[in-house]
Amino acid sequence: MQKENGTSSNSRRRIASLSVIGLIAAGAMSVTPASAAPFVAGSASAGGANYLIMSGWAQLMNKYTPNKIIVQATGGPQSNIKLMANGSAQLGVVSMSIAGPAYVGKGWAKGKKYSFMRSLFGLDRAYLDGVALKSSGITSITGLSGKIVSDGPAGGTPSLAVPPILKALHVKADLVHLGQGDSMSALKDGRIDAALLFGGYPRPAYQELEASHPVNFLHLTQAEITKVIHLNPYYTEGTIPKSAYRYLKHNAKTLETRYAYVVDKNSVSSKVAYELVKATLKHLKAFKQVHKAIARALTTEASLLPGLVIPLDRGAVKAYREAGIRVPSRLLPPSMK
């Protein structure tokens, strides 16, 4: 009888022990879900402003959201759109001047619609900024007909954005594709007549040029700016302040486009988009410390939306509305209209 009781007691202890182990295992499974695959974010050339900005933003998102973002150096906006299209990236930085035509299948997209893109928020702005040596006598963009003009490296944002602008103004220039440094050398040597680029200001290459040569800024009239925007609604009117360069005698009106982060709506859920935008709004002060261009562009939470032409993701709309930020109807995704 004693033996029988002892055996029964041992069995109960073993069963109890196994039960505890089972509960621990089940608990471990419930609180340690499998990690989600990281998202690849296309940026720009390593060391460039957009690469540094995205790297800083990704660090914030990796810290304050459950998502993991890996930043990849790329050729810029066009490359990022193509990487998202083939599944190699799930989000990326684009400019509206490149993404806008692609979304509807125009311009460089040549009929292929990249309508999978959804915006998260806008970033810094890029300005059409052209120069020629004063000795050339060229003072305006419409004066470039018949001239040799560098519009940046092949495949870069300026080389894709400049031709439609010149076409709208009926300017027939001989375009060559040189990097900034090579463009400045070619200007000095007389191998090209002008450089017409897009970017922030002040542009160090232009500052170096004006330090050694008298320079003319290539102006656009108000009527010309209006005409280009009418035909290419991916632009807005912008201003380069006279403080940017010594050769500017007054604030210069020009064309402006905006960089933005977009996602592939087929690869990034609205839940993730919501988390990314919500965290960006909450930690906007930290994000502005990543780069001076962001500090200048994102003055308030509401400043994340102007200049966008690609519809927002549904999750982004939710995050903005929760923060009390009005979302223009033009930025609502088709599913919310």
ABEGO torsion letter per residue (X at the ends): XAAAAAAAAAAAAAAAAAAAAAAAAAAAAAABBBBBBBBBBBBBBBGBAAAAAAAAAAAAAAAABABBBBBBBBAEAAAAAAAAAAGABABBBBBAAAAAAAAAGBEAAGGBBBAABBBABBBBBBBBBBBBBAAAGBABAAAABGBBBBAEBBGBAAAAAAAAAAAAAGBBBBBBBBBAAAAAAAAAAGABABBBBBEBOBBAAAAAAAAABBBBBBBBBAAAAAAAAAABAABBBBBBBAAABAABABBBBBBBBBBBBBBBAAABBAAAAAAAAAAAAAAAAAAAAABAAAAAABABAAAAABGBABBBBAAAAAAAAAAGBBBBAAABBAAAX
